[in-house]
Amino acid sequence: MKRTLRTLSKAMFTTVIGVSLLAPSAALAAEHTSGSQTVTAVSPNASADSKTANSKPKYTEDKAKISKEQAVSLTRKLFPKLKDAEAQSVQFGINNQYPRPDMNVWTIDWQLKTTNNGSHGFNSTIAADTGDLLSMYVPYMEEDRNQTYYPPKVTKDQAREIAKSFIVQASPSLSAKDLVEGESPFYAYDTALFGPVNYSFQYDVLVNGVAVKNGGINVNIDGDGNVMRFFRQALVSEYPSSTPKVTLEQATKYAKEHQSAELQYILDRRTSGVPTSYLGYVPVMTPIDAQTGHFVENGMGYEILSRNYKNVPATEHTYTGKSDKADLTAEQAAKLVEDAFGIPKEKKLLRQSFQADWGNINGKLWQLNWGDEEQGRGFGFDNQINAAVQAQMGYVSNYFNNQYSPNNLGSKQGSTLPAISREEAEKRVIILLNQVYPNASKELKQVVIPETTSKNTPTNYQFNFQRFYKGIPISGDTVNVNMDLQGNISNYFVTRNELNEKYLDNLKPKITMEQALEKIWKNTKLELQFLPSGGYYEGNPQESAAMNLAYSQSLKENPNTTIIDAVEGTWKKQWYGMPDASRSSVKPVDVTGHWAQKELETLVQYKVLSTDDAGKVNPNQVITSGDWWTMMMKAISPQYLNYGGSNEVKQPFADVDEKSPYYDAVRFGVQFKWLKADASKKLEADQELTREAFATNLIKVAKYSKLTTELATKIPSLPYSDASQIANKGDVWLAVQLGLLKTKDGKFNPKDKVTKADAAVAIMNLVYLQGKLDQSVSSNYPF
């Protein structure tokens, strides 16, 4: 018998227990909720919305121990910038979520005027019983933006002390001994060399000496030592006993005996084009209830269950995809949606746009919007319908009908009793899948979710499906469907990536499941924690959240490399957007005493350069033009490769296409307008970089190319003995004048080759110029 595996579904991402097997596209879908289901977390103190659960709220304004005036005053004292801000409104509770969580908090809406007669609006929350700050984001103003360039005024260690001190000041219910610094993978993104310096810290809160999982505090400190962001999970007033009935040894034995993993195709978009893939064993690491000794799943203990997928049966109408190569027109795409989803005749197509399909490198999406005629061309959201259609393959990528969404407070849900059964709803969803998803019965399997024990009446039905290729799940390729109780589709969301089937066919596991499990176990640790369960809204009323005492399972080393490569046997990232939580703190072994030691170590620290297996950075190695652009890309955006950026330009230069190792760096340069794409010309990215070409590249990054072109006609001669060898006089002259490059013994040496050390020093010289130039090097940021 096998334990239920958590699948790669966006809906599953909302669990706060165990290792979610969420993949990149699903993760981004969870963040960018256009056309997808919004999942709202509520306080562990929260109960379901009173209109839904037919219960009176537990917390009311008249019982607040902290007045609204005190809430405003306490917040102002914490943030000096608020002395000029106006508290436009102070409301009890959280009013912008559905169901409205029953929370004992004050929400303050602030407005801060800018020097150009504009304003910034933002809000903060503070506990109405203790006065503990729960959330605040301080916006950067025009007058102080980009003033915290490298080198920062405070070091990371100094920023850490500032964060600890602030937490204690902002949280009257806590003391310093209640805080333990942790490593949250979602706050491990690195600060870039260019742009404002920020430090992120995450702290676990201890209750009776036991950490509260996902109940911690996140603090962002800028390079000047100012607190810019603060977020704390909602307070909990009641905790179970911190004394477990099950010992750590017993829990460890149970975890070992029931250890499991699943073999999956993991998509990797660190390179451009069609995502490459690898076969990986994904561990299932569910917490163990410290009182019962059994697994915990969304707050409910359960025994070992059977396999968690079932086949999708074929129906009368099976869609196999488009046969022709021409893209669908907007009219054809709209008809496809209207026929499959039954859009009411009174709804008219209001807007249409043709956009790149993020999941398919060569594809385009039709984004479509229907609404009532009286809405005209307005952008009102109520009762509108949105859909996206993949134009090349001709399938519906997502569909959202706000009229039938349980989030729509104005929608009529009809009877409180189901108009159709879940079994009937499932049949209708299967019919729809076969109509709009290519080869649904062959590619998809339905995720079997354990039946809920919630006593609340459901307001909709949810169904999740996983895509397979030859019997193996494809990480992140899922379908999520929500249907209301009358059989209307409120949400249909598809993640379906373009696959290189020949490449997949050649992937054969060399590591057995047993070997993978052994490797996973050696890297597994168990820790006693309080785990929140329930209280999450996924379209249906949920039971009130509660705290459980449990032994959580996690990885000892780098928590973001959670998958065992089934071919190589190495640890790899769960999804490509995750940062490397290990961070580059090891100094290279071959730079001690080097003339550029400081600069080289800084670039390694900021992950612009990396060391080899021997710990060497090879400072005297000559670099190519493509190497230089790669270094600049990493200096400005360390996570650029993880997110991929725009791939609109397939071949920016004659010698640089999607197969080139420099493609990402070059298209980054094109986006930043350092380079002008021209497929008829060569960039010579693989050629060794000379000092004169280096000077030109530096001027492009500094955005002075037009100026140096003008200067070249006005500079009679350069004051270097080798000036006759220099063609780009303006570039070389200004690069030297700005201190980016230096001369030696009266020579510029334009034909000398550039080493990693040379590039490191030039980059740091450019870093120190931030704030002194008329324009920012890191402007035109593509995200």
Salt bridges, closest charged atoms under 4 A:
GLU61 OE2 - LYS68 NZ 3.94
ASP84 OD2 - LYS83 NZ 2.98
ASP132 OD2 - ARG232 NH1 2.62
GLU142 OE2 - ARG145 NE 3.93
ASP144 OD2 - LYS81 NZ 2.82
ASP157 OD1 - ARG160 NH1 2.80
GLU161 OE2 - LYS164 NZ 3.91
ASP178 OD1 - LYS177 NZ 3.70
GLU181 OE1 - ARG160 NE 2.79
ASP190 OD1 - ARG583 NH1 3.05
ASP190 OD2 - LYS607 NZ 3.38
ASP224 OD1 - LYS153 NZ 3.87
GLU257 OE2 - LYS253 NZ 2.50
ASP268 OD2 - ARG270 NH2 2.55
GLU297 OE2 - ARG6 NH1 1.85
GLU303 OE2 - HIS294 ND1 2.68
ASP324 OD1 - LYS322 NZ 3.40
ASP339 OD2 - LYS335 NZ 2.65
ASP372 OD1 - LYS347 NZ 2.98
GLU424 OE2 - ARG428 NE 3.26
GLU426 OE2 - LYS310 NZ 2.89
GLU443 OE1 - ARG467 NE 3.02
GLU443 OE2 - ARG496 NH2 2.92
ASP477 OD2 - ARG467 NH1 2.64
ASP505 OD1 - LYS470 NZ 3.08
GLU518 OE2 - LYS522 NZ 3.67
ASP565 OD2 - LYS572 NZ 2.72
GLU568 OE1 - LYS572 NZ 3.85
GLU648 OE1 - LYS364 NZ 3.74
ASP664 OD1 - ARG667 NH2 2.57
ASP678 OD2 - LYS681 NZ 3.99
GLU688 OE1 - LYS753 NZ 2.96
GLU710 OE2 - LYS714 NZ 2.51
